[in-house]
Structure formats: structure tokens, C-alpha cells
Amino acid sequence: MEKSFNAFKMAQDQFDAVADKLNLNQAARELLRTPMREFHFTIPVKMDDGTSKVFRGFRIQHNDALGPCKGGIRFHPQETVDTVRALSMWMTWKTSVVDIPLGGGKGGVICDPHNLSLREQEQICRGWIRQLHRNVGPLRDIPAPDVMTNGQHMLWMLDEYEAIMGEKYPGMITGKPVGMGGSLGRTEATGYGVIFTVREALKEMNIKIEDTTASFQGFGNVSQYAIKLYNQLGGKTLCISCWDQQDQKSYAFYKKNGVDLDELLAITDRFGGVDKKKAKDLGYDVLPGEKWIEVQCDILVPAAMENQITGETVKKIHPQVKLVAEGANGPTTPEADEVLKASNIFMIPDFLCNAGGVTCSYFEQVQCNMNYFWSKDEVLGKLDYKMTTAYHKVSKLARDKNIYMRDAAYMISVDRVVRASIARGWIS
């Protein structure tokens, strides 16, 4: 069995394909298929039991031609430097496609927070900043939360940074709690951004959103807010799937008359798992998790994991499906992409579809740097504008050149970064 999936190799292969389409010269290819800077370091921590443990940390800055690097920090026991490299490259394309003045970065620490006390996690956060304070900052590289990190981790990092620098720099990091420099609307941003693009796609397809049905994979933050807005706009959600922590497998929850979001949230634990017995009592069919993709509906929203729509699972998609909106990163394999193209299923690619999160992180950075905070309506209004504008730019190129939406999104993103690199005189 082939085990060695390498995210960085996949990211480089994707870039190489776009570089061919854009006919990039050798210098542009060499600049963009490799990160500009990499920081590898160790973080020694005195553990609660008196022993010492050393953790490995990374920060990868892929490209900052368009502005300071931006990207999350993951705490994960299986973290690898190649994963962080890939994610930093994808962040460059994501910030570029929504046209915000930021580059791409990503960070990580090999650790499992489940096995660490809060004090030990705080020491890792502060150690990460002590190693990197010269290389991050509001005008240099702005980290954010990612897998298994949250607003508390960001506050510890900010506090350590400000202690070292001797001044207040709230824009140095995003994803902070509201009231401590965080932005209103951040919680909704990714899920709402997904539906802003779905709304625009349906308009172009001359389909009323009120006449559509959808199935969502995942019931975490992205799905919950995407379903909320989709239902508010008149769509009917038929199915959601989620991971069951106790059974260590996923289930799908289907209701022909439509999912009631509030009803499901009332029986959902904090990890996004739905109580199966209570769901049955409420009239839901409880099915194996993979059934979400087989539902007879108009829209599929994979918003959980990578590699979910594959060469095999794509065959199970119902012929009624007209649109796939990728709320997760990398849910569709290149093999499945070819089947979707042949089936005329419209695709909103991941780094456009789920860019609402980083766009709102950018808004948080701007508000912090101004020390002036906006209302939630103002934040969500600006988010709608950015997502809608980016969607139409990609869609127009796809139509004009008769190319797949994913290819169009890549071509716009990479072209912007290449142009910025040429304008700065880095390459010619």
C-alpha cells in the first residue's frame, strides 16, 4: 500500500501545471515553487512533572511579494515540514485570489495538546515566539490559529511578543478573542464566505437558491455557519455528516423535509458530534458517514477533510448534483476533478470558496493596526464584497477562456504574485 502522500509535492505539481498554462519563465518557476524562507527550531519546555522536553517548531514563509506573510500555526503530533511548506504555498494563492495585500506563510509545532497541560501549552507558545520574534510582526508575518490552536494560544504568543518588543502590537497576530483585539464576524467568516460564492454561482446558472437542496460533509464551524446562511437564503439542507468521537467513525444525518440547524445544534457536542439516538427521535435517518455524497440534491459542500471526492467516490454522486463548493482544503483529487468536468458539475475551488476566514483575519489585522474596530455588519458586508468580487473575477476568466474554475483561480493567483515579483525587481 502506498503510504507516502506528500502535500508539498502535490502543491508543487499543481503549481507546475499552472506555470505551464501561464508560460512562466524559469526564474518565476524557481522563485514560486519553493518557500522564500524556512525557520526550523527547538522549543525546550520544563514539564509539570519536573522533566524537560524539547519540541520541534517551524515557520515557513512561502512568498511575500504582495505583502506580509499570513497563515496559521498548527499543533499536531504528525506535523511535518513538508505539510507546512505546502500549506504556506496554498496560503499565497488563497490571499492572492481574494486580492488582499498579504503573502503566504504557515507554522507548526510537533506536539499533541491533548496530552499537555495549559501551562505546558503556554510555554510552547511563548517559546515559539522567543525563537521567531525577529521574523514575525504586523508588517512582516502575521500568524493565526489553525489545527488544535485557538484564541488563547494567540494571546499567549502576542503577550510574549509585546513583552520582548516593549510595546503593544495587537496586529501582530489574528484569531484573538473579541474584546482582546479579535474581530466580530470571524466565527461566521469561512462558512458565510462559502455561501456567498454558492449564491453567486447559482445566479450565473439561473437557478434560484430557494429551489435548491444541499448535502454537507462535516458539522464543525465552517458547515454550521454555511448551513445557517444557506437556509436563511431559502435553500434546503437535506444531510450533514460528522465525526463521532466515541465510535471513532463518521455518520450522516438525513431528513427528507430538511435539516433544522438549531434542532441539531441542541444535540451536538463541542466537537461537532451529533447524538445519534436523539437524532433518530427527531426523525433523522442515521446513515454511514460516507452516504453524504450519495444524497439526491443539487449542491455538495465537502467541508471536513482532504481527499474525500476521489476517483472512486465521485462515481457515487447523484446525477441531480449541479454544483460542488469546497469548504475544506483539498477535498477533491485531480482524478475526481476530471470526472466532475466531464459531468458538467460546476466547481467552486477550495482556495476561493473557503477564503472567507483569511479575508476576515486580514480585516482583524487592519482593525488592530488602526486601533479602531468595526461592527459585525460592517465586517460581514466587506467580506461579502471581497468574496463576491473574487468569485466573479475567477468565473469570468473561466468563461472567457473556457477553462475549469480551479484552473482559472490558480491562473489569477499565480499571475498576481508573478507580476508583484517582477514589479519589485526580484525576477524579470
TORPAPA-334411 format. One record per residue (C-alpha): residue number from 1; x, y, z. Coordinates in steps of 0.05 Angstrom, whole numbers. Example, Ala and Ser with C-alpha at 12.3 -4.5 7.8 and 13.67 -1.06 7.14 Angstrom:
2
1  246  -90  156 .
2  273  -21  143 .
***
This chain:
428
1  0  0  0 .
2  27  67  -20 .
3  33  109  43 .
4  75  169  26 .
5  26  223  7 .
6  67  286  5 .
7  27  351  7 .
8  86  393  -15 .
9  98  351  -77 .
10  24  357  -93 .
11  27  433  -84 .
12  89  437  -129 .
13  56  393  -182 .
14  -5  439  -181 .
15  39  499  -189 .
16  79  468  -246 .
17  15  456  -284 .
18  -6  529  -276 .
19  64  553  -293 .
20  58  516  -360 .
21  -10  548  -374 .
22  18  617  -358 .
23  82  602  -396 .
24  125  626  -338 .
25  199  632  -347 .
26  250  592  -307 .
27  263  647  -255 .
28  190  654  -238 .
29  183  579  -231 .
30  243  573  -186 .
31  220  631  -143 .
32  149  606  -132 .
33  155  530  -127 .
34  199  536  -64 .
35  188  577  0 .
36  229  640  6 .
37  247  627  79 .
38  244  570  128 .
39  255  571  203 .
40  266  505  239 .
41  279  507  314 .
42  271  473  380 .
43  229  494  440 .
44  253  467  507 .
45  197  463  559 .
46  200  447  633 .
47  143  398  641 .
48  95  395  701 .
49  128  331  727 .
50  196  366  731 .
51  226  334  669 .
52  247  373  607 .
53  221  360  538 .
54  243  390  471 .
55  191  405  417 .
56  205  418  344 .
57  176  481  313 .
58  172  511  243 .
59  153  574  207 .
60  153  574  131 .
61  146  639  92 .
62  129  619  21 .
63  125  687  -13 .
64  114  759  10 .
65  114  797  -57 .
66  42  821  -46 .
67  51  838  28 .
68  68  809  96 .
69  61  734  102 .
70  -3  707  133 .
71  -20  638  158 .
72  -38  595  217 .
73  2  555  268 .
74  -16  482  277 .
75  -2  439  338 .
76  -4  367  315 .
77  35  304  333 .
78  40  284  259 .
79  61  352  234 .
80  115  350  181 .
81  156  406  150 .
82  131  386  80 .
83  58  395  102 .
84  76  464  129 .
85  112  481  64 .
86  51  460  23 .
87  3  499  67 .
88  47  562  63 .
89  45  557  -13 .
90  -31  548  -15 .
91  -37  609  31 .
92  0  650  -21 .
93  -51  631  -73 .
94  -110  640  -26 .
95  -93  711  -5 .
96  -77  728  -77 .
97  -143  702  -106 .
98  -184  746  -59 .
99  -137  804  -74 .
100  -115  822  -4 .
101  -45  851  6 .
102  -14  791  41 .
103  32  734  24 .
104  32  662  47 .
105  61  631  109 .
106  48  574  156 .
107  75  548  222 .
108  72  488  266 .
109  97  452  327 .
110  101  376  333 .
111  60  364  396 .
112  -7  338  419 .
113  -44  389  462 .
114  -90  333  488 .
115  -31  307  528 .
116  -5  375  552 .
117  -29  418  609 .
118  -48  490  596 .
119  16  513  629 .
120  58  468  583 .
121  20  494  522 .
122  33  565  544 .
123  107  550  549 .
124  107  523  478 .
125  71  586  453 .
126  120  632  488 .
127  179  591  466 .
128  155  594  393 .
129  154  670  397 .
130  221  675  432 .
131  251  637  373 .
132  215  677  319 .
133  202  747  345 .
134  252  777  296 .
135  217  744  238 .
136  143  756  252 .
137  104  820  265 .
138  47  863  239 .
139  86  886  178 .
140  127  822  168 .
141  88  758  181 .
142  21  752  218 .
143  6  683  248 .
144  -64  658  265 .
145  -97  597  297 .
146  -101  532  258 .
147  -108  458  276 .
148  -110  450  352 .
149  -93  522  367 .
150  -143  576  388 .
151  -151  647  412 .
152  -118  633  479 .
153  -55  607  445 .
154  -54  670  402 .
155  -60  714  464 .
156  -1  680  498 .
157  40  689  435 .
158  20  762  430 .
159  36  775  503 .
160  106  744  495 .
161  118  785  432 .
162  97  850  465 .
163  139  834  527 .
164  201  825  483 .
165  188  886  439 .
166  167  931  497 .
167  106  959  461 .
168  35  939  442 .
169  27  906  374 .
170  -44  877  371 .
171  -39  869  295 .
172  19  820  303 .
173  -27  760  306 .
174  -100  746  289 .
175  -154  700  314 .
176  -155  733  382 .
177  -219  733  424 .
178  -267  791  414 .
179  -251  844  466 .
180  -176  826  463 .
181  -165  851  392 .
182  -207  799  356 .
183  -256  817  300 .
184  -330  809  303 .
185  -354  764  247 .
186  -292  719  248 .
187  -332  659  273 .
188  -381  664  215 .
189  -330  685  162 .
190  -309  619  129 .
191  -378  588  127 .
192  -412  652  103 .
193  -357  661  51 .
194  -373  592  23 .
195  -446  610  14 .
196  -431  679  -16 .
197  -395  642  -72 .
198  -451  589  -77 .
199  -502  646  -83 .
200  -463  678  -140 .
201  -453  612  -176 .
202  -527  596  -174 .
203  -544  665  -202 .
204  -498  652  -261 .
205  -531  584  -271 .
206  -600  617  -269 .
207  -621  575  -210 .
208  -659  604  -152 .
209  -626  585  -86 .
210  -696  574  -57 .
211  -705  517  -107 .
212  -642  481  -86 .
213  -623  426  -37 .
214  -555  411  -8 .
215  -513  359  29 .
216  -456  380  74 .
217  -397  338  97 .
218  -375  360  166 .
219  -412  395  222 .
220  -358  439  250 .
221  -352  515  248 .
222  -350  520  172 .
223  -410  476  158 .
224  -452  503  215 .
225  -448  575  191 .
226  -452  556  118 .
227  -517  518  132 .
228  -543  576  173 .
229  -535  626  116 .
230  -556  576  62 .
231  -621  561  99 .
232  -632  636  112 .
233  -627  648  37 .
234  -681  596  24 .
235  -641  533  9 .
236  -659  466  40 .
237  -604  425  74 .
238  -620  351  69 .
239  -560  319  100 .
240  -499  332  144 .
241  -444  284  164 .
242  -400  288  225 .
243  -346  250  264 .
244  -367  211  325 .
245  -311  216  377 .
246  -337  157  417 .
247  -345  108  359 .
248  -285  136  321 .
249  -323  138  256 .
250  -369  185  220 .
251  -445  185  210 .
252  -492  221  163 .
253  -557  251  187 .
254  -611  256  133 .
255  -680  287  135 .
256  -723  290  73 .
257  -760  352  96 .
258  -696  388  112 .
259  -647  394  169 .
260  -666  441  226 .
261  -599  472  245 .
262  -620  496  314 .
263  -651  428  329 .
264  -586  392  310 .
265  -541  441  347 .
266  -581  428  410 .
267  -558  355  408 .
268  -487  367  384 .
269  -426  362  429 .
270  -370  414  427 .
271  -330  372  377 .
272  -387  375  326 .
273  -413  304  340 .
274  -488  293  338 .
275  -524  249  388 .
276  -550  191  345 .
277  -607  168  390 .
278  -635  238  399 .
279  -628  250  324 .
280  -669  187  309 .
281  -722  210  358 .
282  -726  275  319 .
283  -738  238  254 .
284  -669  236  223 .
285  -643  176  185 .
286  -575  159  215 .
287  -531  131  159 .
288  -458  113  149 .
289  -416  177  144 .
290  -397  167  71 .
291  -470  170  49 .
292  -469  246  48 .
293  -440  244  -22 .
294  -497  199  -50 .
295  -554  245  -30 .
296  -602  266  -86 .
297  -592  341  -82 .
298  -566  400  -123 .
299  -505  422  -83 .
300  -450  384  -48 .
301  -408  420  4 .
302  -347  380  26 .
303  -326  419  88 .
304  -288  368  130 .
305  -227  332  104 .
306  -180  329  45 .
307  -184  273  -7 .
308  -259  260  1 .
309  -283  264  -71 .
310  -237  213  -103 .
311  -235  172  -167 .
312  -280  121  -131 .
313  -328  165  -91 .
314  -341  212  -148 .
315  -379  156  -183 .
316  -429  157  -126 .
317  -450  229  -137 .
318  -524  233  -156 .
319  -538  257  -228 .
320  -580  314  -199 .
321  -519  348  -169 .
322  -501  412  -206 .
323  -451  446  -160 .
324  -393  427  -114 .
325  -369  481  -65 .
326  -304  462  -30 .
327  -309  487  42 .
328  -249  444  62 .
329  -178  447  35 .
330  -163  396  -19 .
331  -226  352  -15 .
332  -225  334  -89 .
333  -170  294  -122 .
334  -145  311  -193 .
335  -175  245  -217 .
336  -243  264  -190 .
337  -236  334  -220 .
338  -234  302  -289 .
339  -299  265  -275 .
340  -333  328  -249 .
341  -311  366  -311 .
342  -338  311  -357 .
343  -404  311  -318 .
344  -411  387  -325 .
345  -415  395  -249 .
346  -395  466  -232 .
347  -337  472  -183 .
348  -320  528  -134 .
349  -248  511  -116 .
350  -224  508  -44 .
351  -176  566  -40 .
352  -230  612  -69 .
353  -291  580  -35 .
354  -262  578  36 .
355  -222  643  34 .
356  -271  679  79 .
357  -231  660  140 .
358  -165  691  118 .
359  -202  751  90 .
360  -233  765  158 .
361  -164  753  190 .
362  -139  809  145 .
363  -196  853  170 .
364  -175  838  242 .
365  -104  858  226 .
366  -127  923  194 .
367  -173  939  254 .
368  -117  925  303 .
369  -66  967  266 .
370  -117  1025  265 .
371  -138  1010  337 .
372  -209  1021  311 .
373  -259  963  310 .
374  -318  955  263 .
375  -389  929  275 .
376  -406  857  255 .
377  -450  883  198 .
378  -392  924  171 .
379  -344  864  174 .
380  -393  817  140 .
381  -411  869  88 .
382  -338  878  70 .
383  -329  802  69 .
384  -388  794  21 .
385  -357  846  -25 .
386  -288  814  -26 .
387  -315  743  -36 .
388  -365  763  -90 .
389  -313  805  -127 .
390  -262  748  -125 .
391  -314  697  -148 .
392  -334  738  -209 .
393  -262  751  -228 .
394  -248  676  -229 .
395  -314  659  -262 .
396  -304  710  -318 .
397  -235  682  -335 .
398  -262  611  -334 .
399  -317  631  -383 .
400  -273  675  -427 .
401  -221  620  -436 .
402  -269  562  -429 .
403  -228  531  -373 .
404  -244  496  -307 .
405  -257  542  -247 .
406  -198  512  -208 .
407  -151  527  -266 .
408  -178  598  -272 .
409  -169  611  -197 .
410  -97  586  -200 .
411  -81  627  -261 .
412  -106  692  -228 .
413  -70  678  -163 .
414  -3  658  -191 .
415  -4  714  -243 .
416  -14  767  -189 .
417  45  741  -149 .
418  89  737  -210 .
419  71  808  -230 .
420  87  833  -160 .
421  154  796  -160 .
422  171  827  -228 .
423  150  897  -205 .
424  195  891  -145 .
425  253  872  -190 .
426  262  803  -159 .
427  255  770  -227 .
428  247  793  -298 .
***
